[in-house]
């Protein structure tokens, strides 16, 4: 179910959520690895969570 919802959001947002939330990695570490500022990573996480909630809602899953 969560994999289906993750597959419905953009790659950059999915990567940000996977690395920070699911793998519990520090923002600074992930941002350095991807080559983006920490603020950009935080934005991707923020909008990724919104997109994930919308995807789950479309799937009929209540959060």
PyMOL commands that set and color helices and strands:
alter all, ss='L'
color gray80, all
select helices_A, chain A and resi 2-7+11-22+27-34+38-58
alter helices_A, ss='H'
color red, helices_A
deselect
rebuild
show_as cartoon
